[in-house]
Amino acid sequence: MEVQTALVLTIQLIAMFSIAGALLLYLLCKVRGTRDDPTGTQKGSILITCADTALGLQICTFFASKGHRVFAGMKDPVESLPAKLLRGWMKMRENSDTPISGSVVPMKIDVTREDVLREAAESMGAHLNAGERGILAVINTAGSVYRGRIDSQDSLQWENMFKNNVMGCLRTARAFIGLLRPTRGRLILLGSGNDDDGLTVFMATRNAVQGCADALRKELRPYGVNVVTLDSRGVPAEALFKAPVPYTISDEEGVPTQYSADVLTSSALGVIERALYDTRPSETYCLSVPNSKFQMRLPCRSSLKISASRADSKPIQSV
């Protein structure tokens, strides 16, 4: 065989193998994409234990926008303001030019009552699709904070914080662990917080939650369930559990009341997203990420406005 002919054949073989390799890689990516999204339109289900707070509302709408079914825990999932805001948000997104594939399911949850938690777990199981064996994550946003020096603070406030922050965390883990085991899902908890004046007891509860997370991590590791804490230092303690704050943008009649949920930055929301998606998650993720503030305004009618406070940023959506 002549040298020139051999060279031509070699080039042809290389081209053929390259095409075959590219086709195989394409098929592998398609198969992997199908496995990662078994429902086709939704990425799986997530529970936010408390959407009565501005923080919980913000996380609910964030993950619903990412295509997840979000179970939003509320004391009153029908008549409460957060429930109405979420229904209005979903209606607005469904009627928009780019509707989301995710959804929000308001659900009665009280982390201080085991009977309510058991009923919620059973109800969530009934909402799952045929191909879903469980949920991807439980993000515990429930809790309470009272600021005050221990020599003047009411001990009932101490009991309330331990009941909500610590016992609520353990009750949540026990109630929903059965839905996390089949998916090898994640339990995400609010861990350490700001060590400010007047927060001695609150910090004691946060440190207790951190200890609970460490113990739960060891206990649940054999089942493939990861326990992750969110370090909230840099986020004001009261902001973690505050309700949506109403304000008016105009004195004219007929203008809807707005509700601010300005809690986490867009970067901090990205941190929670990594805590959910990372293949090998860290034990702790820090929410204190400098830069722009993330502001979400939830009107009482079916509209939503999200904007960033940096001078160089533009509104994400304005309806």
N, C-alpha and C positions, 0 to 999 in steps of 0.2 A: 504494500500500500504506500502510495506516495505521501510525502510529508504534508503537502498541502491538503490532500483529501482527509488525512487523519486529523488535521487541525480543524477542518470544517465539521467533521463528525463530532469532535470533542465539544465544539461550541454549541452544536445542536443539542447534544446530550445535556449540557449544562443548562441550556434554555428550557428544555423539557422538565428537568428536575426542579428548576426554579418555579415554573408554572405549577407543577404538582405540589410543591411545598407551600406555595401561596394559597392554593385551593384548600389544602389540608388545614392550614392555619385558620382560614376563613370559616371552615366547617366547625373547627374546635371552638372558635369564638362564639359562633351561633349556638352551639350546644351548651356552652357555659352560660351564655346570656339567658337561655331558656331555663336552666336550673336555678339561676340566681333569682329569677322572677317567675315562680311557679303559677301565680295567679294571672299573669299576663298584663293586667292593668295596675295592680297594687303590689307593693313591695312587702306586704306582711302587716301584722297588727302590733300596735304598741299601746301600753297603758300609761296614762299620766294620772297619778292618783288624786291630784287636786288641781282642777281647772277653775276653782273659785277665786284664785289669785291671779294677778296680772302676769306673774311668771309662768304659771300653768297655762294660761291662755296663749301666751306667746309661743311656748313650746308646742302646744297642740296645733296651732295653725302652721307653724314652721314644718312639722313633720307631715301634716296633711298635704301641704304644698309639695312635699317630696314624693308623694304617691302612696303614703301609708294609710291604713285604716287606724284611726286614733280613738281609743276609748278614753273619754274625758270624765274623770271622776268629779262628782259634785255632790254637795249636801242635798240640793234640790235640782234635779236635771230637767225640770219642766218649766217652772215659773221664775227661777232665779235670773238675775241679770246676766251672769256669764252664759247660762244656757241660751238665752235669747240672743246674745251677741254672737255665739257660735253658729246658731241657726241662720242668723242674718248673714254671717260671713260665708257660710256654705252656699246659701242661695245666691249671693252676689257672685261667687266664683263659678257656680254652675251656669249662670247667665252671661258670663264674660266670653270674650272671643277666644280665650285660651283656658277652658275649664280644666280643673285639676282632676287627676285620676284617684286621688286620695279621698278620705271621708272622715267625718268626726261623729262619733256615737256617744252622746251624753249618757252618763250612767251614775246611779246613786252609789257613792262610796264615802264611808266615814272610817278613817283608820283607827278610831278609838272603839269601834264596835265590830266584834268578830262576826256577829250574825249578818250584818250588812256586807262585810267582806266576803263571806261564804256565798251569799246570794249573788254578789257581783261576779264572782268567779264562775258560777254556774251559768249566769246570763251571758257572759263573754263567750263561754264554750258554745252556746247556742248560736251566737253571731258568726262563728268562724265558718269559712267555706269548707267544702268537702275535702279539698286537698290540704287544708291547714291542720296541723297536729297540735299547734299551740301558738303562742305569741312570741315575738322577737325580743321584747324588752318590757320591763316595768321601770318607769322613772318616777321615783317617789318625790313629789314636790310638796307634800303635806307637812305642816308644822306650825309652830307659833313662836313668837318672841315677845318678851316684855323687858323693857329697859328699866334699870333701877339698881341702886346699891343694895346689897343684901341686908344692911341694918335698917332699911326703911321699906323694903319690898315685901309684899304680902306673900306668905308661903303658899297660898293657893295658886299664885302665878307660877311658882316653882313646879308644883305638881302638874299644872296644866302643860308646861313646857316638856316635862319628862314624859307625860302621858302621850302627847302628840308627837314629839320628836324622836323619842327612844322606843317606847312601847309601840307606837304607831309604825315605826320602821320594822320591828320584829313581827308584828301582826301582818303587815303587808307581805313580808317575805314568806311567812307560813301560808297565807291565803292563796298566793299566786304562783308558788314554786312548782305546783303541778302543771301549770301552763307553760313554764319555762324549760322544764326538763326535756320534753320531746323535741324541742327546737334547739336545745343547747343555747338558750337565750341568755339575756343579761339583766341583772338587777343593778340599777343605777341609783345611787343615793346621794343626797347632799351631805358632804362631809364637813371638814373644818371651815370656820368662818372668821370674821374679823374679831380681833381681841381688843374691843373698844371699852371705854369707861361705861359702867352700868350694865355690862353684859356677862358678868361672872357666871351666873346660873345658865344663861343661854349657851355660853361656851362650854360649860360642863356637859350639856346635852349633846352638843356637836361632837365633842371628843368622845362621848359615849357611843354615838352613832359610828364614828370612825373605828372604835374598838369592835362594835357589832359587825361592821363590814369585814374587818380582818378575820374574825371568827367564822362568819358565814362563808367567806371565800374558801377557807380550808374545808368546811363541811360540804359545800356544794361542788367543789372541784371534781370529785369522782363522777358527777353527773354531767360534766361539761358546761355547767352554768358559771359564767363569769360575774363577779361582784365588783363594781366600779364605783368609786366615790368622786364627786365633783367638789373641788376645793373652791369655796365661794369667797375667799378673801379678796377684797377689792370691790365686792358687791355689798352695799349697805345691808345690815341685818334685817332692818324693817322692810326693805325692798323685796326680800325673798318671799314674804307672805302677805304683802299688801294687796288690797282689792283694787280693781280698775278705778282710776280716779276720774270723776266726771268734770268736764269744763265746757264752756260755751265759746264758740268762735265768732258769734255775731249776736247782736241784740234784737235782730229782726225776728218776727214771728214765723214759725214754721221751720226754722233752722234746727236740725237734729242736734241733740246733745252728744258730744264726743266723749270717748273714754280712753284715757291714756294707759298704755301698757309698756311704758319705757323702763325696762328692767335690764335686759342683757344687750350687749353689743352684737352686731352681726358676726364678729369674730368669735365671740363667746358661744353663739349658737352653733357655729362651725365646730367648736370644741366638743359640744354635746353630740354632734353628728359623728365625729371621729370616735367618741366613746362608744357609739352604737355600732359603727361599721368596721372599725379596725379588726383585722384578722386576729392579731394577738394584742388585745387591749392592755393598756397600762392599768395599774391598780388605781391610780389617781390622775385626774385631769384638772388643770387649773383654769377657772373661768375668767380670771383677771387678765384680760387681753387689752392693752391700750388701743387707742385710736377712736374711731367714730362711735357715737352712740346710736343704738338701733331703736327707733321709735315706731310704735304701732298705735294707731288711733282707731278705736272700734266704735262707730256710731251706733245709736240705738235703732236706726233703720238699716236696711240691707245695703250697707256700703262699708268700705274699708279704706283706710289711707295709711300707707307705710312710707316713712321717709327717714333719711339719715341726716344727722345734724352737722356733718362736715360741710364746709363751704364749697368743696369741690365735688360733692356727691349730688346725684339727682334722685328724685322720687322714684321708688321702685314701681309704685302703682298709686294712682289717684283717681277715685271714682266720685 
